Amino acid sequence: MRTELVLLACLASLVAAQEPQRCVAISQFEARETSFDFERRFEREAKFGYDAPNERFYRYEELNENATRNFYHEIFLHQERAFYRIDLKTRACQRFPLERPFYPIAVPPDARYYASRYLGSSAIAKANLLTTVWVGEDEERHFGYEMVFTERECLPVHVTRFFRESRSMERSTFFDATLGITDPTGFEVPPECERPPPPENQL
């Protein structure tokens, strides 16, 4: 009996040792992003800039909606509770109060390790990328999530959130990422945006 308990303890220790630790995500990066809003049924491709210390991000996006291609510059400034959307064709700008909280692109402290997966082929050298998958529930904000990060450098690959109250889902995929912010002008609000927002506009 004692031998069996020792063996079980050793096996438990081995499993714990094999389970990846939560990685520390990159706090500032730029990347290409593709995302799909399942509730509004549109897809976007964008140049994406992310700045976690200042709780802000931007997109230069190409939006395919109702068979029409539109181009926008979006700026999300969570500390200022403001969202700007500039039509790059007309230069028209809209300013909205930003009610949605800032969602860090990082492994949450209470996330559960789900799996490790290779992108590409694990059987071919230099033809794969090892990722870790994390899942969980944000009870305060009422959504579930699945997040995929590279094992090395902890760069985001996929971020999916499931919003229970609205029964909607958002999914973003990141690629061609670079560390740091090389284009800080993406966060700068154009002069045409400096006017009071319409009272009915809210995000």
N, C-alpha and C positions, 0 to 999 in steps of 0.2 A: 504493500500500500504506500509506504513511504517513498519507494522508488518511483511509483507511478506519479506521485505528487511532484517529485523533483523533475520528472520528464515533462509534465504538464507546465510547470513553471518555466522550464527551458524553452519549450515551444512558444509560450506566450511572450517571452522575452525576444525570441527570434522574430515573431510576427511584428512586435512593436518596433524592433530595430529596422525591419524592412519597410515600414510605413513611412512615407516622406514627411518631413517636418514642414510646417507652413513657411513658405518663402516670403521674403520682404519684397514687395512689388516696387517697381521703378516709380518714383514720385513725379517725374517730368519726362515726357517723351512725345515724339511726333510719329505718325504712322498713316498709312492708308486704312480706311475703314469702309466696310460694307455693312449695312444694317437693314433690317426689315421690321416694319411695324405691322404686326399681324392684325391689329384692330382696325387701323386705317388703310391697310392693304397697299402700302407703297414701299419701294426699295430706294435706298440712297447709296451713293458712293461719294466718299469725301476724303479730303486731306484733313487730318485730325490732330489737334494739339491739346495736350493734357498737362495741367499744372495743379497737382494735389495740394501743395503747401498754401496756395492762394485760392483754392476751391474754385477753379475756373477751367473752362475748355472752349475750344472753338472748332468750327467746321467750315471748310470751303467745299460745298457739296453740289453734286449733280443729282437732281431728284427726278425720278421717273414716276409720274403720277398721271393717271388717266391718259396714257399714250402721249404725254407731253414731257419734254425735257426742259427743266428749269435749273437755274444756277443761283445759289445763295451763299452768303457769308453769314454764319450764325455765331454769336458770342454769348456764352453763358457765364455770368459773373455772380456766383452764389453769395459771396460776402456782401455784395451790393444789392442782392435780390433783384437782379435785372437781367433780361434776355433781349438781345437785339437780333433782328433778322433783316439783312440787306439784300435786295434783289440786285444781282450783279448785272442784269441787263438794263434796268431802268434807274438804278441807284436809289430807288425808293426804300425807305427804312421804317421798320416797325419796332416799337419798344414795348415790352410786356413786363409786368411784375412777375418775378420768378418765385413761385410758391413751392415748387418741388425741391426737396433737400438735395444736398450734394451727395452722390453715391460714389465713394472711392472705387477705383478700379484696382482692387487689392483683395487678397484672401481675408475674409472676415475672421475675427478672433474665434468665433464659435462655429466656423465652417467644418464640415466633416470630410475627411479624405474619402474619395469614392473609387478612384482608379488611376493607374498610370497607362498612358497610351502612346504609341509611336505614330507620328504623322509620317507617311511614306511606308517604308518596309524595314522592319527590325532585322530582316535576314540579309540586307544588303548594306555594306559599309558605306558611310557618308551619304546614304539615301534616306535618312530618317531624322526625326526630331522627337525627343522624349518629352512628353507633357504630363502634368498631373491635373486631375479633375477634382474639384471641390464643390460640395453642395450644402444647402442649408436653408433656413427660414429666418427672415428678419421680422420678428413678431411686432416690433414697434411700428414698422413702416408697411406691414401687411403684404410682403411679397416673398416668394421663394426664389432661389437662384441656383444656377450652375455656372461655374467659372473654370476656365481652362488656362493654365499658365505653362510656359516652358519651364522645364526642371532647372536649367541653367539661366541665370539672370532674372528669372521670374517675370518675363514679359507676357502680357495678355495675348491669348490666341482667340478665345471665344468668351463672351459674357452674355448670359441669358438671364432675364428676370421675368418671373411670373407674378402678375399683380392680381391678387385674389378678388378684391372688391370690384374691379372693372373687368375681371376675367380676360385680361389681355396679356400679351407677351411681347417683349422686345429682345432682339438678338443682334449683337454686333460681333464682327470678325475683324481682327487687326492683322496687318501684314506690312512688310517693308518698314519696320519700326527703327527709329534712331533715338538715341538717348539724349535728353536735354531738349531745350527749346531754341531752335535756330531761327525761327520766324516770330519774334515777340510782337510784331505788328498785327498778328492774328487776333490779339486780345484788345487792340486799340479800337475804340468806338469812333466811327467816322463823324465828321461835323454835322452831316445831314440827320443824324440820329438824336441830336441834342434838342429834343422838344418833348413836352409832356405826353405821356401815353394816353391813348383813348381809354376811357373808364371801363369799357366793357371787355378790354383785352386782358386776359390772364392766362398764365401757364402753370 
